[in-house]
């Protein structure tokens, strides 16, 4: 089989067979396909698309390009994945909630790029926490704590690692078949029994239009099901920041406050309970998943699981009691230009404020400042003025803080009439 001939078939709009897709994925993994050929393949898939059978075959082949975990546990192995947004720290709470309810959660997470934050970047702000353990350590932590939030290892879906890097360089990231294969190959390699997807739409989401988000959600559910992984997708709003913080250390603090009950921002609480509840019901761990999740929170069991996970992965044993995380040297309240009500925001622009402070990456090789970010973010519908800022800026320098204040004012709309609230969980696809 010749790679150029197979790529030409897809370029001309023909469907590829399972054998052809396995051949291509093998070449991506072992290097027998050149970067030019992988880039040409990505562009052909981007322009020509894939039918349902091709999507399942590509995802399955990428899953089997490396190790597929098997678990010898007396409980279901489950996970959650988000398509990314601003202030999205749900994974930090959901994993210990589900573990406290009897699930095993080997959560393979990623890093942020551009305006979106990454779960691993948040956890990197915890002193000593190892986000890249080997598989033996992952198994041990799951056994001890019930959950482990870690990064993709070299053994899991290695084809995805190379293909994603080339997609990023060739302008083909937005291809739904490639997005689906990238997300699901890692989840399938983790040996899951059930998966819940948080597919976001709105100005801060990867898919801004709800219709595009629905298309992605349906593709994820269909391909996951075709590959043998029962999956539910929830459509959630990302037209404003999720929670009261955006950054890294500041989001870990908010997650700890959420788990202990010190503070639970309403929209963040709703998304967390909806996703955790769905996953508990999918896995057969609860008839009323939402109620079970609330009990795990209110009893302190979820906070205990989070503490156990952090300690087992090298973090402080007293992280929940004393979250000694990095703090920025400069804090400044971002007052609005005039008093009023927050009527809306360009959520992507708010995420870029964090990027400008150094809290997200502009490029893959950028170093992140874990201390910077935003706290006390005013949600849509909040009154703002001299005594209630748009947010509090945490910055490395006075100049960076001043730039962030100006950018935040430009990103947030302030008016006179309180807008009608919309649902944060807007749909479910199963």
C-alpha positions as CSV (number, residue, x, y, z in Angstrom):
1,X,0.0,0.0,0.0
2,X,1.4,3.4,-1.0
3,X,0.7,6.4,1.3
4,X,0.5,8.9,-1.6
5,X,-2.1,6.8,-3.4
6,X,-4.3,6.5,-0.2
7,X,-4.0,10.2,0.4
8,X,-5.0,10.9,-3.2
9,X,-8.1,8.8,-2.8
10,X,-9.3,10.9,0.1
11,X,-8.2,14.1,-1.8
12,X,-10.6,13.0,-4.5
13,X,-13.5,12.5,-2.1
14,X,-13.5,8.8,-1.8
15,X,-14.1,6.9,1.5
16,X,-11.1,5.1,3.0
17,X,-11.4,1.6,4.2
18,X,-10.6,0.4,7.7
19,X,-7.4,-1.2,6.4
20,X,-6.3,2.0,4.7
21,X,-6.9,4.1,7.8
22,X,-4.9,1.6,9.9
23,X,-2.1,1.8,7.4
24,X,-2.0,5.6,7.6
25,X,-2.2,5.7,11.4
26,X,0.7,3.1,11.6
27,X,2.7,5.4,9.4
28,X,1.9,8.4,11.5
29,X,3.1,6.5,14.6
30,X,6.3,4.9,13.4
31,X,7.4,7.8,11.2
32,X,7.1,6.0,7.9
33,X,4.8,8.8,6.7
34,X,6.7,12.1,6.3
35,X,5.5,15.3,7.9
36,X,4.5,16.5,4.4
37,X,2.3,13.4,3.9
38,X,0.7,13.7,7.3
39,X,0.0,17.4,6.6
40,X,-1.5,16.5,3.2
41,X,-3.7,13.8,4.8
42,X,-4.9,16.2,7.5
43,X,-5.8,18.8,4.8
44,X,-7.6,16.1,2.7
45,X,-9.6,15.0,5.7
46,X,-10.3,18.7,6.6
47,X,-11.6,19.5,3.1
48,X,-13.4,16.2,2.2
49,X,-14.6,15.1,5.6
50,X,-15.3,11.5,6.7
51,X,-18.4,9.3,6.9
52,X,-19.5,7.6,10.1
53,X,-17.6,4.4,9.4
54,X,-14.4,6.2,8.6
55,X,-14.6,8.2,11.8
56,X,-15.0,5.1,13.9
57,X,-12.2,3.3,12.0
58,X,-9.8,6.3,12.4
59,X,-10.5,6.7,16.1
60,X,-10.1,3.0,16.7
61,X,-6.8,2.9,14.8
62,X,-5.4,5.9,16.7
63,X,-6.6,4.3,20.0
64,X,-4.6,1.2,19.2
65,X,-1.5,3.1,18.1
66,X,-0.2,2.6,21.7
67,X,-1.1,1.1,25.0
68,X,-4.8,0.5,25.8
69,X,-5.2,0.3,29.6
70,X,-7.0,-2.6,31.3
71,X,-8.3,-2.3,34.8
72,X,-8.8,-5.0,37.4
73,X,-11.2,-3.1,39.6
74,X,-14.5,-3.8,41.3
75,X,-15.9,-0.4,40.2
76,X,-16.6,1.3,36.8
77,X,-13.9,3.3,35.2
78,X,-15.3,6.6,33.9
79,X,-14.2,10.0,32.8
80,X,-15.3,13.5,31.6
81,X,-13.9,15.7,28.9
82,X,-14.5,19.4,28.1
83,X,-13.9,21.1,24.8
84,X,-12.4,24.0,26.7
85,X,-13.2,27.5,27.8
86,X,-12.4,30.3,30.2
87,X,-12.5,29.6,33.9
88,X,-13.5,25.9,33.3
89,X,-12.2,24.2,36.4
90,X,-15.0,21.5,36.5
91,X,-12.5,18.6,36.2
92,X,-10.9,19.5,39.5
93,X,-14.2,19.0,41.3
94,X,-15.8,16.3,39.2
95,X,-13.1,13.7,39.4
96,X,-13.1,13.6,43.3
97,X,-16.9,13.8,43.4
98,X,-17.3,10.7,41.2
99,X,-14.5,8.9,43.0
100,X,-16.3,9.6,46.3
101,X,-19.4,8.0,44.8
102,X,-17.6,4.8,43.9
103,X,-16.2,5.4,40.4
104,X,-12.6,5.1,39.3
105,X,-11.5,8.2,37.3
106,X,-8.3,8.1,35.3
107,X,-8.7,11.6,33.8
108,X,-6.3,12.2,30.9
109,X,-6.3,16.0,30.6
110,X,-4.5,18.6,28.4
111,X,-2.8,22.0,28.5
112,X,-4.3,25.3,27.4
113,X,-3.4,27.3,24.3
114,X,-4.4,30.8,23.3
115,X,-7.5,32.0,25.3
116,X,-8.3,28.7,27.0
117,X,-6.9,27.4,30.2
118,X,-5.7,23.8,30.6
119,X,-6.4,21.5,33.5
120,X,-2.8,20.4,33.7
121,X,-1.6,24.0,33.8
122,X,-3.8,24.6,36.8
123,X,-2.5,21.5,38.6
124,X,1.1,22.5,37.8
125,X,0.6,25.4,40.2
126,X,0.3,22.9,43.1
127,X,3.8,22.4,44.5
128,X,5.1,18.9,43.9
129,X,2.1,17.6,41.9
130,X,3.2,15.3,39.1
131,X,1.0,15.7,36.1
132,X,3.0,13.2,34.0
133,X,3.4,10.0,36.1
134,X,4.1,6.7,34.5
135,X,1.4,4.1,34.1
136,X,2.3,2.2,37.3
137,X,1.9,5.3,39.3
138,X,-1.4,6.1,37.6
139,X,-2.7,2.7,38.6
140,X,-1.5,3.1,42.2
141,X,-3.1,6.5,42.6
142,X,-6.4,5.3,41.2
143,X,-6.3,2.4,43.7
144,X,-5.5,4.8,46.6
145,X,-7.6,7.9,45.8
146,X,-10.1,6.7,43.2
147,X,-9.1,9.5,40.8
148,X,-6.0,10.9,39.1
149,X,-5.9,13.9,36.8
150,X,-2.8,13.6,34.7
151,X,-1.5,14.2,31.2
152,X,-1.2,12.0,28.2
153,X,1.7,9.6,28.5
154,X,3.9,8.6,25.6
155,X,2.3,5.2,25.7
156,X,-1.3,6.4,25.2
157,X,-2.5,7.2,21.6
158,X,1.0,8.3,20.3
159,X,-0.5,8.8,16.8
160,X,-2.6,11.7,18.2
161,X,0.5,13.5,19.6
162,X,2.1,13.7,16.2
163,X,-1.0,14.3,14.2
164,X,-2.2,17.1,16.5
165,X,1.2,19.0,16.2
166,X,1.0,18.8,12.4
167,X,-2.7,19.9,12.4
168,X,-1.8,22.9,14.5
169,X,0.9,23.9,12.0
170,X,-1.2,23.3,8.9
171,X,-4.5,25.1,9.8
172,X,-6.5,21.9,10.1
173,X,-7.3,21.9,13.8
174,X,-11.0,22.7,13.2
175,X,-11.8,19.4,11.3
176,X,-14.6,17.7,13.3
177,X,-13.4,14.1,12.3
178,X,-9.9,15.0,13.5
179,X,-11.2,16.6,16.7
180,X,-13.3,13.6,17.4
181,X,-10.4,11.1,16.8
182,X,-8.0,13.2,18.9
183,X,-10.3,13.4,21.9
184,X,-11.7,9.9,21.8
185,X,-8.5,8.0,21.0
186,X,-7.1,9.1,24.4
187,X,-10.3,8.3,26.2
188,X,-10.7,4.9,24.6
189,X,-7.0,4.1,25.4
190,X,-7.7,4.8,29.1
191,X,-10.0,1.8,29.2
192,X,-13.2,3.5,30.2
193,X,-16.7,2.1,30.8
194,X,-18.5,5.5,30.4
195,X,-17.7,9.0,29.3
196,X,-19.5,12.4,29.7
197,X,-18.6,15.2,27.3
198,X,-18.9,18.9,28.1
199,X,-19.3,20.5,24.6
200,X,-19.3,24.3,24.9
201,X,-20.6,27.0,22.7
202,X,-20.5,30.8,22.9
203,X,-17.9,33.5,22.6
204,X,-15.3,31.8,24.8
205,X,-15.7,28.3,23.3
206,X,-13.8,26.5,20.6
207,X,-17.1,26.2,18.7
208,X,-18.8,29.6,19.1
209,X,-22.0,28.7,17.3
210,X,-24.4,26.4,19.0
211,X,-25.2,24.5,15.8
212,X,-21.5,23.8,15.3
213,X,-21.2,22.6,18.9
214,X,-24.2,20.3,18.4
215,X,-22.6,18.8,15.3
216,X,-19.5,18.1,17.3
217,X,-21.4,16.7,20.2
218,X,-23.4,14.3,18.0
219,X,-20.2,13.2,16.2
220,X,-18.5,12.5,19.5
221,X,-21.4,10.5,20.9
222,X,-21.8,8.5,17.6
223,X,-18.2,7.7,17.2
224,X,-17.6,6.8,20.9
225,X,-20.7,4.5,20.7
226,X,-19.4,2.9,17.5
227,X,-16.1,2.3,19.2
228,X,-17.8,0.7,22.2
229,X,-17.7,3.5,24.7
230,X,-21.2,4.7,26.0
231,X,-21.1,8.5,25.9
232,X,-23.4,11.4,26.8
233,X,-22.7,15.0,25.7
234,X,-24.0,18.1,27.5
235,X,-24.1,21.4,25.6
236,X,-23.1,24.2,28.0
237,X,-22.8,28.0,27.7
238,X,-19.5,29.7,27.4
239,X,-20.6,33.2,26.7
240,X,-19.2,34.2,30.1
241,X,-16.5,33.0,32.4
242,X,-17.3,29.8,34.3
243,X,-16.9,30.5,38.0
244,X,-15.4,33.6,39.7
245,X,-11.8,33.1,38.6
246,X,-9.6,32.6,35.5
247,X,-6.0,31.6,35.7
248,X,-4.1,28.7,37.3
249,X,-3.4,29.0,41.0
250,X,-6.5,31.2,41.4
251,X,-8.7,28.5,39.8
252,X,-7.2,25.7,42.1
253,X,-8.1,27.9,45.1
254,X,-11.7,28.3,43.8
255,X,-11.9,24.5,43.2
256,X,-10.8,23.9,46.8
257,X,-13.3,26.5,48.1
258,X,-16.0,24.7,46.0
259,X,-15.1,21.3,47.4
260,X,-15.1,22.4,51.0
261,X,-18.3,24.5,50.6
262,X,-16.6,27.8,51.3
263,X,-17.9,29.2,48.0
264,X,-19.8,27.8,45.1
265,X,-20.5,30.1,42.2
266,X,-24.0,29.2,40.8
267,X,-23.2,28.6,37.1
268,X,-20.1,26.6,38.0
269,X,-22.1,24.5,40.5
270,X,-24.8,23.8,37.9
271,X,-22.4,22.6,35.3
272,X,-20.4,20.5,37.8
273,X,-23.6,18.8,39.2
274,X,-25.0,18.2,35.7
275,X,-21.9,16.5,34.4
276,X,-21.1,14.5,37.5
277,X,-24.7,13.5,37.9
278,X,-24.9,12.3,34.3
279,X,-21.7,10.3,34.7
280,X,-22.8,8.6,37.9
281,X,-26.1,7.6,36.3
282,X,-24.4,6.3,33.1
283,X,-22.0,4.2,35.2
284,X,-24.9,2.8,37.3
285,X,-23.5,4.3,40.5
286,X,-26.6,6.2,41.3
287,X,-30.3,6.5,40.3
288,X,-30.2,10.2,41.0
289,X,-26.7,11.2,40.1
290,X,-27.2,14.9,41.0
291,X,-28.3,14.1,44.5
292,X,-25.4,11.6,45.0
293,X,-23.0,14.3,43.8
294,X,-24.4,16.8,46.3
295,X,-24.1,14.3,49.1
296,X,-20.4,13.7,48.2
297,X,-19.8,17.4,48.4
298,X,-21.8,18.1,51.6
299,X,-20.3,15.2,53.5
300,X,-16.7,16.3,52.7
301,X,-16.0,13.0,50.9
302,X,-15.2,14.7,47.6
303,X,-12.7,17.1,49.3
304,X,-11.1,14.1,51.0
305,X,-10.6,12.4,47.6
306,X,-9.1,15.5,46.1
307,X,-6.7,15.8,49.0
308,X,-5.7,12.1,48.7
309,X,-5.2,12.5,44.9
310,X,-3.0,15.5,45.3
311,X,-0.9,13.9,48.0
312,X,-0.5,10.6,46.1
313,X,0.8,12.5,43.1
314,X,3.4,14.4,45.1
315,X,1.5,17.4,46.2
316,X,1.2,18.7,49.8
317,X,-0.6,16.4,52.3
318,X,-2.5,19.5,53.7
319,X,-3.4,21.1,50.3
320,X,-7.1,21.4,51.2
321,X,-6.5,22.8,54.7
322,X,-3.7,25.2,53.7
323,X,-3.6,25.8,49.9
324,X,-0.1,27.4,49.8
325,X,-0.1,28.4,46.1
326,X,1.7,31.1,44.2
327,X,0.4,34.7,44.6
328,X,1.1,37.5,42.2
329,X,3.0,40.6,43.5
330,X,0.5,43.1,42.1
331,X,-3.3,43.1,42.5
332,X,-5.5,45.8,41.1
333,X,-9.3,46.2,40.9
334,X,-10.6,46.7,37.4
335,X,-13.3,49.2,37.9
336,X,-15.8,49.8,35.0
337,X,-15.7,53.0,33.1
338,X,-19.1,53.8,34.5
339,X,-21.5,52.2,37.0
340,X,-24.1,49.8,35.7
341,X,-25.0,46.2,35.0
342,X,-22.8,43.7,33.2
343,X,-24.9,43.0,30.1
344,X,-22.5,40.7,28.4
345,X,-18.9,40.0,27.6
346,X,-16.6,38.7,24.9
347,X,-15.5,35.7,26.8
348,X,-12.6,34.9,24.4
349,X,-11.3,38.4,25.0
350,X,-11.4,37.9,28.8
351,X,-9.4,34.7,28.3
352,X,-6.9,36.7,26.3
353,X,-6.5,39.1,29.2
354,X,-5.2,36.1,31.2
355,X,-3.0,35.2,28.3
356,X,-1.6,38.7,28.3
357,X,-0.8,38.5,32.0
358,X,1.2,35.3,31.3
359,X,-1.4,32.8,32.5
360,X,-2.0,31.0,29.2
361,X,0.3,30.2,26.2
362,X,0.5,32.1,23.0
363,X,2.8,29.3,21.7
364,X,3.3,25.7,22.8
365,X,6.7,26.4,24.3
366,X,5.7,29.5,26.3
367,X,6.2,29.3,30.1
368,X,3.2,30.0,32.2
369,X,3.1,32.2,35.3
370,X,0.9,30.2,37.7
371,X,0.2,33.2,40.0
372,X,-1.5,35.6,37.5
373,X,-5.1,35.8,36.6
374,X,-8.5,37.2,37.5
375,X,-10.6,36.8,40.6
376,X,-14.0,38.1,41.7
377,X,-15.1,38.2,38.1
378,X,-18.5,39.9,37.8
379,X,-21.0,37.7,36.1
380,X,-23.5,38.8,33.5
381,X,-26.3,40.5,35.4
382,X,-24.1,41.8,38.3
383,X,-24.1,45.4,39.3
384,X,-20.7,47.0,38.9
385,X,-19.3,50.4,39.9
386,X,-16.7,52.0,42.2
387,X,-17.3,49.4,45.0
388,X,-17.8,46.4,42.7
389,X,-15.1,45.9,40.0
390,X,-15.3,43.9,36.8
391,X,-12.6,41.7,38.4
392,X,-9.5,41.8,40.5
393,X,-6.3,41.6,38.4
394,X,-3.4,39.5,39.7
395,X,-0.3,40.5,37.7
396,X,3.5,40.3,37.7
397,X,4.0,44.1,37.2
398,X,2.1,47.3,37.5
399,X,2.3,47.8,33.7
400,X,0.8,44.4,33.1
401,X,-2.0,45.1,35.5
402,X,-2.8,48.4,33.8
403,X,-2.9,46.8,30.4
404,X,-5.2,44.1,31.8
405,X,-7.6,46.6,33.3
406,X,-7.9,48.4,29.9
407,X,-8.4,45.1,28.0
408,X,-11.0,43.8,30.5
409,X,-13.0,47.1,30.2
410,X,-13.0,46.6,26.4
411,X,-14.2,43.0,26.8
412,X,-17.1,43.5,29.2
413,X,-20.2,45.3,28.3
414,X,-21.9,47.5,30.9
415,X,-25.4,48.9,30.5
416,X,-28.5,49.9,32.5
417,X,-30.9,46.9,32.1
418,X,-30.3,43.5,33.6
419,X,-30.4,40.9,30.9
420,X,-32.6,37.8,31.3
421,X,-30.5,34.8,32.4
422,X,-30.2,31.9,30.0
423,X,-29.6,28.3,30.9
424,X,-26.0,27.3,31.5
425,X,-26.8,23.7,30.5
426,X,-28.6,24.0,27.2
427,X,-29.0,20.5,25.9
428,X,-28.1,16.8,26.2
429,X,-27.2,14.3,23.4
430,X,-27.1,10.6,24.1
